[in-house]
Amino acid sequence: MAIVLYFKQFLHDLQAQKLRTLLTLIGLTWGTVTVICLLAFGYGLQKQQEESFKGLGDDIVIMWASRTSKPFAGYPKGRWFGFQPADVDMLKKEIGELQYVSGEYMRNNISVRNGRNSKLIDVSGVNAEFGGMRAMVPEPGGRFLNEQDINEKKRVIFIGDGLRDELFGEGSDPVGKALIVDGVPFTVIGVLTKKPQDSSYSGRDKDKGVIPWTTFQTKYGDRYLDNIVWKAKDLTVHTTAKDRVLEVFSQKYRFDPADKEAVPMWDTVESNGFLLFFVAIRWFVGFVGFMTLLVGGIGLANIMYVVVEERTKEIGIKMALGAKRAFVLMGFIFETLLLTAIGGGFGYAIASGILAVIPSFGEDMKEAIGTPTLSIMDRLAVIGILGIIGLAAAYFPARRAANMNPVQALKL
């Protein structure tokens, strides 16, 4: 019964304060649209950057052999050494913290040809563990290199999706077809699934070819690996694994274990710290949206104070006839929360429409800002913010109304 009375009073106040109520609803709607869109775009940008960082590989380390920077055990500084295929087996055997290890041979400007279509690309020779570390997921119907390819030195090649589009046609299926690599026919066994990638050390994977490292060594005769890629079993032993890798190589190649310049490492786990920057941006834009919504809340509080002033005598009559303070208090809180819900609902609907339209702008837009998405936590946060602002805007005018002296209210 009380809810019905509160709702009738709300309709009465709405009719009496049409312009102020409309402006208040516009403020709440705009504030809700702003906070939702900012949170959604911030989340989309954050996820896009996370995916782009992981396009190179998730929690991997790429390392190169270099020159020593310190003298050690009678050896001068500046000595050069190179990684060999046997070093990969050595790491697997001696460092239990490692989950995957792969050496990598690389050559640039290798000619590949399919019919009349040809291109100069970078080709890598790796083992079967390389694909999982470097996020090289094959499209359905294809595969990455396996142990049989490595052991039998097969002439097979895994190609990037961009390379596939240029040589075989966009969206085609070249699996099982021949590709001439530097004058020798190779069979395509898989195509890279399209992925975001904003960092690399030898070009984007979409434009590369990958062959078994045994085949690469046989064809080109390279003695030294260009680099080694490895991944620890989990992040709790990641730092230990890095220290052990440096220790093992220092023992084999006779350099100071503290000489990190002898084996430069690109640690993508450390690079992930940069993602905190995007988390900070997301929180900042969310705060900006909250302040915009707060302005709408201030307008809502103002209109409720006006309603209290105009209904002073009415409140006095109700209280003189026996209305409890709680009844008066809850009446104003109900009206304020209802206005908040209406404004928030309109804002949510408009923001949802905006977010639904964004993907239609194409892949270029997606690659630039990601896909704006409102996470579950963000949805709960928006509802919570609206509720807090509504209660704050309602409480003080409602308390003023509930604390009126009936006799004084009737005199006004």
Helices and strands as residue ranges (DSSP letters): H 2-16, H 18-54, E 61-63, H 85-94, E 98-114, E 117-126, H 130-133, H 147-151, E 156-159, H 161-167, E 178-181, E 184-191, G 205-207, E 209-212, H 213-220, E 227-232, G 235-237, H 238-253, G 260-262, E 265-267, H 268-271, G 272-274, H 275-310, H 312-320, H 325-357, G 358-361, H 363-369, H 376-402, H 406-411
